[in-house]
Amino acid sequence: VTALLDGDRSPAAGAWVVASSGSPARTIASVQADAQGAYRLAGLPEGRVEFTVSQRGYFTWEAGGATAATLARACPGSGSCGEAEFVLARASVVEGYVTDPFGDPQAGVAVQLTKTGESPEPMRRGPRGGFFGRPINSTDDRGYFRFHGVMPGEYQVETQLTRFFSQVY
């Protein structure tokens, strides 16, 4: 497991590698990568096994040579699924302020983050008051909002001041 740092790859020591199987998926093995980013999972069952890697502040950029967050392998009865490399990249942060036309902060405004090119889902409340769909935060008393752990890319931010009014930036 390696991490991209300023264009260079370095070992992602301490990253967790998790193997899961079944439907619904359940964890069958997990291990932390050593100081060189190496890991070994032994005794895996025969059949389809999915591998994921996680480390705080990072997301999986490549899994097994493909741009993907998860790697699926068909494991033989020997319990060895072969070698797989994972590349992690530093997650980003999107933050900002919502103000009225006079520059006064707007507290309690719902803010939704959507990848550019995808259409934003309507902000609608679920049965227990939470929102469905893409990540949504609310502004604090300073009008400030923050999304962390965001994959690099272009995003649009939609605000919803009231139930009937929204604005996309």
Secondary structure, DSSP 8 states (H G I E B T S, - for coil): -EEEETTEEEE-TT-EEEEEETTTTEEEEEEE--TTS-----S--SEEEEEEEE-TTEEEEEETTBS-SEEEEEE-TTS------EEEEE-EEEEEE-B-TTS-B-TT-EEEEEETTS------B-TTS-B-SS-EEE--TTSEEEEEEE-SS-EEEEEESSSS-EEE-
